[in-house]
Structures are given as structure tokens and as C-alpha cells.
């Protein structure tokens, strides 16, 4: 965890990659997010919670995106898989990088316009991507517990 990435509503845990690279990153994150209004159904939540792409000062183009409605601890969630092409990233402005994001966005059980987002992200050149790390990240994601309040799990 880098001190510069600490926020009250997000924890981001980086994994060292081998060999080290300025373009290759891998991390898992759990964050609190929001949607514009309280959803009226799981389908409505899925539409409100859809990922809208990366906000960056460089070019990000979506290659693929899938989303599936799921339940976790009885809460409405979407399972998301996204693959983007990245150009102009400050770490390597001339390289084309790929960015993989996989995870869930769930409706918070106590706050109807709040989401609990937990996902992993990998970015790097095509030859740097390490799908073998994905199962390790999935184990982390399966361990995320949604609480109504501290130490009070949802359903």
C-alpha cells in the first residue's frame, strides 16, 4: 500500500510483479462508491452501477466489457469484466498498454445510493499481463464481507 493512495473510502493493495516494470501494475481494491439514486430493482441497480470507463488524462479505449447481475450476502451486485487499451499513460507515453478490471459492485445494505466496490486491476504491455495472478485476486475478492455496520454482516 502506498501512502499517496490511502483514502478514507478506499483500500488499495498492490502486488509486486516479477520482473519489476514501470508499465506493469497489479492491485486489488475495496472502495465505497455511489450511484445517482436509489434503485428500484436489481435490473435498475445494474443499469445505475454500470462502469462508465476510466477517467484519465490519457487515452483509454474500451476493447470489451461484460456485466452480470449477481447476489452477494443477499445484496444486489454486478460482476464486471473490462479490458481497455491505454495510450499516453505517464509511465510510458509511447506504449500501448492493456488494462484488465474484474470484480463486483454491490449495493450497500444500509445506504441506498452507496456501493461497495471490490475488484482487481492489472495494467501493462500485452506480454507483461499475468492471468496466473487472477485466481490469487479472486480469493481476495471472495473474502470481502459486506457489513451493514462494523462487525454486523449483511444477511
N, C-alpha and C positions, 0 to 999 in steps of 0.2 A: 504494500500500500504506500503510495506516495503522499506526503503531507499536502502537496499542492492539489491533490484530488479529493481531499477529505471535505465532506459536506454533511450538514445535519440530516439530510434526507436521502443520502446515498452512501453505500459502502462499495468500493471497487477494489478487488483483489487481483493483482497482476501475477502472472506466472512467468518465470524466467524461461526464455526459449533457447534452445541449443541447436545450432550455434547462435550466439548473440547477433542481433541485427538491428540496425536503426529503422528498418521498414517493417519488421515482423513484430507484432504485439498480440498477446492473448490475455484476456481477463474475464472474470465473472463479476457480476454486479447485482446488487439488490437496491432498489430505489423506490421512493414514493413519487407518484406522478399524479396527473389529473386528467379529467375529461370535462367537456364543456357543460354537461348537465347530467342529472340522474337518469340512468337508463330505465326503460320500461319493460325490457325483456332481455334474454340472453342474446338474441339476434341484434337488438338495438345496441347492447353493450359492445358486441363485436364490431359494429359499424363505428361507434364512437371511439373505440380503443385502437382501431387500426393504426399501425405505424405509418407515419407520413413521410418517412425518409430522414436523412441526416441533414442537420443544419450545420453547414461548414462554409468556410471562406474559400473553399476549393471545389472543384467539380466532382459531384457524386452522381452516378447514373445507375438506376436500378436494373439489374440483369434478371432477377427472379424474386418473387415474393409469394409465400403461401401462408395461409392463416386458417386455423381450425378452432372451432368452439369446443372447449373442454371445461370440466369442473375440477377444482382442487379444493379439498376441505369444504365442499359444498358451495364454493364461491364461483360465480361466473368468471371464466377466463378465456383468453385466446392463446393458442400456441402459435408462435410465429417463426418462420424461417425466411431469411432475407439474404440475398447476395447482391452486392453492389460493386461497381467499378469506380475506382478513385484515381483522379489525376490532379496533380498540382499540390499534393499534401506537403506541408513544410518540411517533413523529414526527408523527402526525396521528390522535389518538384517535377522532375522529368520522367519519373517512373509511373507505369500504370500498376496500381495495386488492386487487390481484391479485398472486400470486407464481408465477412460472414457474421450474421447475428442470428442466434437461435435462443428461444426462451419463451416465457409466459408473461402476460399482463393480466392481472386479476382485479376484480372489483373489491375494494376494501370493505369488510363486513360492517364497519362502524361509521364509515364516511362515504355517502353515496356518490360523490363526484371525485373520489380518490382511487387511484390504482396502486397496486403493489406490483412492481416490475422486477423480474429476475431473469437474467439472460447471460449468455456468454458471447464474446465478440473476438474475432480473430481478423487481423489485417496484415497483409504482406503481399509480396510478389507471388504469382501462381506457384512457383516452385518452392516457396517457403511455407505454404499452408500445410498444417499438420492435423488432418482429420483424426489421427490417433489420439489427440488430446480431447476430442469431443465427449467420449464416454466419461472421462475424468470430470469434465464440466457438468455433464448430465447428472452424475452422482451428487454433485454440489446442489444443483437445481432441485433435485428430488428431495433434498433435505431442508429446503426453505419451508418454514411454517408461517402461516398467516395468522396473526393474533388480532383479536378484537381489541384487546388492551394488553399491556405487558403481562406475560405468563398466563394469558387467557386465550387458548387457541379457538379459532372459528371451528364450528361443527366438529 
